[in-house]
Amino acid sequence: MSVNDYEKQQYAVGSNSASDNDVKDIVESKGNAIGEAADVYGDIQTAEQYGYVQRGLKSRHIQFIALGGTIGTGLFLGIGGAFANAGPLSVLLGYTITGCAVFMMMQCLGEMATWLPLPGAIPQYCARYADPALGFAVGWNNWYQCAITLCAEISAAAILVSFWDQDEKYSPAIWISLIIIIIVCLNIFAVEIYGEAEFIFASIKIITILGLLIAGLVIMLGGGPDHDRRGFRYWKEGAMKEYVGTGATGRFTGLWSTLVNAAFSYGGVEMVAVAAGEATNPRKNIPKAVRRVFWRILFFYVLGSFIIGTTVSSNDPQLTAADAKGAQSSPWVIAIKNAGIPVLPHIINAVILTSATSSGNAFLYTGSRYLFGVAQNGQAPRFLLKCTKGGVPIYCVAITASVSLITYMSVSTGANKVFTWFQNLTTIAQLFTWCSICYTYIQFRKALIAQGVDRNTLIFRSVGQPYIAWIAFVYFALIIVFNGFKVFTTTPWGPDELTAFFTAYIGVPIFGLLFAFWKIFKKSKKVNPAEADIWSGKAALDAEVWPEQIPRNALEKFWFWLC
């Protein structure tokens, strides 16, 4: 009996015990990790030759990666420009609408990741359930997106350090080098090191954003040193500002301009699925993390954008000051400084610096796992499958980290401008990933139905399907098409307009060429749902037994609920 046949049989009889000799050889004598690797590679010899990733991420790691992954420089820094262009209500609506679409997408991804948690996850799902060409395009697009986002976060960190270096005595190259070294060191050892680092970084970010939300509420109600009760004063200045055009058209374009910024801010929310292949007890921890996405979006982004709109005027020149250093253009810092609180801006800048470092750390990890997933699909050189004894795909980490050297462009061009370039480039790549997740889920759902799997038996079953998948797909596709609309309203075009057009749309031909390359040269075909591989690797995971932790007191009960 083959492993694949065994997996189907075990699902049919509802058993989680390994009784077939072939599977026992894989799961018991070689271990569950090698068994899963063998299912993907095709044989145990290959799995042993190259090594395999290990399930070293604990529940608290997964939950805090999911929590911290949604809080990055977009919420702390990037939101200021959108706020100045569009006004408080437009930003609130933009982040809320995009948050709803992201939640729909995560429902799709959560169901697939719970059914079969794989390292790299997304490109493998695309190749298995939709089309190998889509898996190739998504895998390399995801890797490119993570690599460029890594550069964006390092560039943001260089901006933040300049907050304390107003006279520019030190070259940004010093801080770029230091941050790259820290991030690489956190990724080349066992995945537990990465998990612990993200746990600490995420804890700092969560405590900070909670503190900022409370401070913002106090300032809004007049509890700051200036005792100025702001209320909704700044909404009266223009809740929805005109951006391109006048009247209703101008207000609509202002709202639309916030959607791209919101998409960048939400980037990385899917990291929890990428980490699923290295998570302990993924059938329990992944659904828990995905279900909490809604509350993270509501609490951090929707409430955060609301508080900003009540504490800072969208007409404040500090939001768009060309000579702003570090977090000086952050609406959070501006609100606190305007309220007369002296020391806090320095603390916030330090926290945002750790946030940028955390995001860079996370995107190096995610990018390396995407590259590993593409190699497992047979769509990248085989040497990329090589793992260390600690389960780290070392060549994938090294190649992804090498892209961060592009960040040295900040030294000659200016960190603020380079950060904006990277933000635009990564947002479109991110949107293509989200579109692919939604489309792949639709195909996955068809495969479940075609192969006789009752969705009511799934551990995690997303709601409102397939309608929410289609809604999210169309929404993200519209942003891709119209994200650079402003450049078409400007005549004549100069160097700045050409750069804006390039960064807004270069991701479209990149994705298209990747898809066409595999489609033409490998002559891949769309996967028939009845033949989609939804089983490989499932038996080894089903055979694993994870001990249930029972809380001994109220504190542990709260901790287990949180993590």
PESUL-V107540 format. One record per residue. N is the residue number from 1. RES is the residue in one small letter. PSI is psi in radians with two decimals (999 if undefined). Layout:
<<N/RES/PSI> <N/RES/PSI>>
This chain:
<<1/m/2.31> <2/s/2.84> <3/v/-0.71> <4/n/-0.76> <5/d/-0.69> <6/y/-0.74> <7/e/-0.75> <8/k/-0.72> <9/q/-0.77> <10/q/-0.64> <11/y/-0.72> <12/a/-0.69> <13/v/-0.11> <14/g/0.50> <15/s/2.52> <16/n/0.09> <17/s/2.47> <18/a/1.94> <19/s/-0.39> <20/d/2.42> <21/n/-0.69> <22/d/-0.75> <23/v/-0.61> <24/k/-0.70> <25/d/-0.68> <26/i/-0.90> <27/v/-0.74> <28/e/-0.95> <29/s/-0.57> <30/k/-0.30> <31/g/2.68> <32/n/-0.67> <33/a/-0.80> <34/i/-0.62> <35/g/-0.80> <36/e/-0.73> <37/a/-0.69> <38/a/-0.65> <39/d/-0.63> <40/v/-0.82> <41/y/-0.52> <42/g/-0.40> <43/d/2.74> <44/i/-0.60> <45/q/-0.74> <46/t/-0.73> <47/a/-0.72> <48/e/-0.60> <49/q/-0.76> <50/y/-0.27> <51/g/-3.02> <52/y/2.66> <53/v/2.74> <54/q/2.62> <55/r/1.44> <56/g/-0.05> <57/l/2.06> <58/k/3.06> <59/s/-0.80> <60/r/-0.56> <61/h/-0.86> <62/i/-0.79> <63/q/-0.68> <64/f/-0.47> <65/i/-0.73> <66/a/-0.71> <67/l/-0.90> <68/g/-0.46> <69/g/-0.39> <70/t/-0.10> <71/i/1.86> <72/g/-2.85> <73/t/-0.37> <74/g/-0.74> <75/l/-0.60> <76/f/-0.71> <77/l/-0.96> <78/g/-0.48> <79/i/-0.38> <80/g/-0.76> <81/g/-0.73> <82/a/-0.67> <83/f/-0.75> <84/a/-0.61> <85/n/-0.66> <86/a/-0.40> <87/g/2.88> <88/p/-0.74> <89/l/-0.70> <90/s/-0.72> <91/v/-0.77> <92/l/-0.80> <93/l/-0.73> <94/g/-0.78> <95/y/-0.56> <96/t/-0.83> <97/i/-0.82> <98/t/-0.65> <99/g/-0.69> <100/c/-0.74> <101/a/-0.69> <102/v/-0.69> <103/f/-0.73> <104/m/-0.77> <105/m/-0.71> <106/m/-0.51> <107/q/-0.74> <108/c/-0.85> <109/l/-0.65> <110/g/-0.68> <111/e/-0.75> <112/m/-0.71> <113/a/-0.51> <114/t/-0.66> <115/w/-0.79> <116/l/1.60> <117/p/2.00> <118/l/2.60> <119/p/2.29> <120/g/-0.62> <121/a/-1.34> <122/i/-0.91> <123/p/-0.54> <124/q/-0.68> <125/y/-0.77> <126/c/-0.76> <127/a/-0.66> <128/r/-0.73> <129/y/-0.43> <130/a/-1.23> <131/d/2.30> <132/p/-0.57> <133/a/-0.65> <134/l/-0.68> <135/g/-0.73> <136/f/-0.85> <137/a/-0.79> <138/v/-0.74> <139/g/-0.87> <140/w/-0.58> <141/n/-0.74> <142/n/-0.74> <143/w/-0.80> <144/y/-0.72> <145/q/-0.78> <146/c/-0.70> <147/a/-0.72> <148/i/-0.64> <149/t/-0.62> <150/l/-0.77> <151/c/-0.71> <152/a/-0.73> <153/e/-0.68> <154/i/-0.70> <155/s/-0.71> <156/a/-0.68> <157/a/-0.68> <158/a/-0.64> <159/i/-0.74> <160/l/-0.67> <161/v/-0.55> <162/s/-0.21> <163/f/-0.60> <164/w/0.02> <165/d/1.09> <166/q/-0.58> <167/d/0.00> <168/e/0.86> <169/k/-0.49> <170/y/2.49> <171/s/2.45> <172/p/-0.38> <173/a/-0.53> <174/i/-0.84> <175/w/-0.64> <176/i/-0.80> <177/s/-0.76> <178/l/-0.76> <179/i/-0.69> <180/i/-0.76> <181/i/-0.77> <182/i/-0.82> <183/i/-0.75> <184/v/-0.75> <185/c/-0.60> <186/l/-0.29> <187/n/-0.24> <188/i/-0.17> <189/f/-2.99> <190/a/2.63> <191/v/-0.40> <192/e/-0.58> <193/i/-0.80> <194/y/-0.78> <195/g/-0.76> <196/e/-0.70> <197/a/-0.78> <198/e/-0.58> <199/f/-0.78> <200/i/-0.85> <201/f/-0.79> <202/a/-0.65> <203/s/-0.75> <204/i/-0.79> <205/k/-0.72> <206/i/-0.79> <207/i/-0.70> <208/t/-0.85> <209/i/-0.60> <210/l/-0.76> <211/g/-0.69> <212/l/-0.68> <213/l/-0.73> <214/i/-0.79> <215/a/-0.71> <216/g/-0.70> <217/l/-0.70> <218/v/-0.78> <219/i/-0.74> <220/m/-0.67> <221/l/0.09> <222/g/0.36> <223/g/0.06> <224/g/3.04> <225/p/-0.48> <226/d/-0.17> <227/h/0.57> <228/d/1.96> <229/r/1.80> <230/r/-0.68> <231/g/-2.27> <232/f/0.49> <233/r/-0.76> <234/y/-0.32> <235/w/-0.54> <236/k/-0.39> <237/e/-0.39> <238/g/1.58> <239/a/-0.66> <240/m/1.84> <241/k/2.64> <242/e/2.35> <243/y/-1.19> <244/v/2.02> <245/g/-3.06> <246/t/2.90> <247/g/-2.50> <248/a/-0.63> <249/t/-0.77> <250/g/-0.69> <251/r/-0.63> <252/f/-0.74> <253/t/-0.55> <254/g/-0.78> <255/l/-0.78> <256/w/-0.61> <257/s/-0.42> <258/t/-0.35> <259/l/-0.69> <260/v/-0.74> <261/n/-0.71> <262/a/-0.68> <263/a/-0.71> <264/f/-0.73> <265/s/-0.63> <266/y/-0.12> <267/g/2.35> <268/g/-0.09> <269/v/-0.42> <270/e/0.05> <271/m/-0.56> <272/v/-0.58> <273/a/-0.61> <274/v/-0.64> <275/a/-0.13> <276/a/-0.58> <277/g/-0.22> <278/e/0.35> <279/a/2.47> <280/t/2.54> <281/n/0.99> <282/p/-0.48> <283/r/-0.37> <284/k/-0.77> <285/n/-0.62> <286/i/-0.85> <287/p/-0.67> <288/k/-0.76> <289/a/-0.72> <290/v/-0.71> <291/r/-0.48> <292/r/-0.03> <293/v/-0.74> <294/f/-0.81> <295/w/-0.58> <296/r/-0.76> <297/i/-0.82> <298/l/-0.79> <299/f/-0.88> <300/f/-0.85> <301/y/-0.86> <302/v/-0.86> <303/l/-0.67> <304/g/-0.81> <305/s/-0.56> <306/f/-0.81> <307/i/-0.72> <308/i/-0.75> <309/g/-0.31> <310/t/-0.10> <311/t/-0.25> <312/v/2.42> <313/s/2.35> <314/s/-0.19> <315/n/0.05> <316/d/2.11> <317/p/-0.34> <318/q/-0.41> <319/l/-0.56> <320/t/0.28> <321/a/2.21> <322/a/-0.47> <323/d/0.26> <324/a/2.41> <325/k/2.35> <326/g/-2.25> <327/a/0.24> <328/q/-0.47> <329/s/0.06> <330/s/2.26> <331/p/-0.49> <332/w/-0.79> <333/v/-0.72> <334/i/-0.75> <335/a/-0.77> <336/i/-0.72> <337/k/-0.75> <338/n/-0.46> <339/a/-0.11> <340/g/0.40> <341/i/1.95> <342/p/-0.80> <343/v/-0.49> <344/l/-0.67> <345/p/-0.65> <346/h/-0.69> <347/i/-0.75> <348/i/-0.74> <349/n/-0.72> <350/a/-0.69> <351/v/-0.75> <352/i/-0.58> <353/l/-0.77> <354/t/-0.55> <355/s/-0.77> <356/a/-0.72> <357/t/-0.72> <358/s/-0.82> <359/s/-0.71> <360/g/-0.74> <361/n/-0.78> <362/a/-0.68> <363/f/-0.48> <364/l/-0.75> <365/y/-0.88> <366/t/-0.76> <367/g/-0.71> <368/s/-0.61> <369/r/-0.58> <370/y/-0.78> <371/l/-0.68> <372/f/-0.73> <373/g/-0.68> <374/v/-0.69> <375/a/-0.66> <376/q/-0.54> <377/n/-0.10> <378/g/0.40> <379/q/0.32> <380/a/2.81> <381/p/2.48> <382/r/-0.45> <383/f/-0.32> <384/l/-0.23> <385/l/-0.16> <386/k/2.19> <387/c/2.64> <388/t/3.04> <389/k/-0.45> <390/g/0.04> <391/g/0.37> <392/v/2.17> <393/p/1.52> <394/i/-0.71> <395/y/-0.60> <396/c/-0.73> <397/v/-0.78> <398/a/-0.77> <399/i/-0.75> <400/t/-0.72> <401/a/-0.55> <402/s/-0.47> <403/v/-0.46> <404/s/-0.28> <405/l/-0.36> <406/i/-0.44> <407/t/-0.35> <408/y/-0.17> <409/m/-0.47> <410/s/-0.47> <411/v/-0.69> <412/s/-0.53> <413/t/-0.47> <414/g/2.20> <415/a/-0.65> <416/n/-0.79> <417/k/-0.75> <418/v/-0.69> <419/f/-0.72> <420/t/-0.73> <421/w/-0.88> <422/f/-0.67> <423/q/-0.79> <424/n/-0.74> <425/l/-0.79> <426/t/-0.51> <427/t/-0.77> <428/i/-0.73> <429/a/-0.69> <430/q/-0.76> <431/l/-0.64> <432/f/-0.69> <433/t/-0.80> <434/w/-0.71> <435/c/-0.75> <436/s/-0.67> <437/i/-0.79> <438/c/-0.79> <439/y/-0.75> <440/t/-0.67> <441/y/-0.72> <442/i/-0.72> <443/q/-0.65> <444/f/-0.74> <445/r/-0.71> <446/k/-0.67> <447/a/-0.72> <448/l/-0.79> <449/i/-0.77> <450/a/-0.52> <451/q/0.26> <452/g/0.43> <453/v/2.11> <454/d/2.06> <455/r/-0.39> <456/n/-0.29> <457/t/-0.07> <458/l/2.52> <459/i/-0.72> <460/f/2.07> <461/r/2.03> <462/s/2.66> <463/v/2.73> <464/g/0.42> <465/q/2.63> <466/p/0.20> <467/y/-0.76> <468/i/-0.51> <469/a/-0.76> <470/w/-0.70> <471/i/-0.85> <472/a/-0.71> <473/f/-0.86> <474/v/-0.72> <475/y/-0.87> <476/f/-0.63> <477/a/-0.69> <478/l/-0.70> <479/i/-0.69> <480/i/-0.80> <481/v/-0.72> <482/f/0.24> <483/n/-0.49> <484/g/0.53> <485/f/-0.53> <486/k/-0.60> <487/v/-0.45> <488/f/-0.14> <489/t/0.02> <490/t/2.25> <491/t/2.51> <492/p/2.91> <493/w/2.39> <494/g/-2.93> <495/p/-0.67> <496/d/-0.69> <497/e/-0.68> <498/l/-0.72> <499/t/-0.73> <500/a/-0.76> <501/f/-0.75> <502/f/-0.87> <503/t/-0.45> <504/a/-0.54> <505/y/-0.03> <506/i/-0.49> <507/g/-0.45> <508/v/-0.95> <509/p/-0.53> <510/i/-0.86> <511/f/-0.74> <512/g/-0.72> <513/l/-0.67> <514/l/-0.79> <515/f/-0.81> <516/a/-0.64> <517/f/-0.90> <518/w/-0.60> <519/k/-0.72> <520/i/-0.87> <521/f/-0.48> <522/k/-0.12> <523/k/0.75> <524/s/2.67> <525/k/2.72> <526/k/2.41> <527/v/2.28> <528/n/2.17> <529/p/-0.61> <530/a/-0.34> <531/e/0.04> <532/a/2.44> <533/d/1.55> <534/i/0.11> <535/w/-0.58> <536/s/2.20> <537/g/-0.20> <538/k/-0.66> <539/a/-0.74> <540/a/-0.67> <541/l/-0.71> <542/d/-0.50> <543/a/-0.26> <544/e/2.51> <545/v/2.14> <546/w/2.14> <547/p/2.37> <548/e/2.23> <549/q/2.24> <550/i/2.13> <551/p/2.41> <552/r/-0.32> <553/n/-3.14> <554/a/-0.64> <555/l/-0.78> <556/e/-0.63> <557/k/-0.73> <558/f/-0.72> <559/w/-0.73> <560/f/-0.58> <561/w/-0.72> <562/l/-0.70> <563/c/999>>
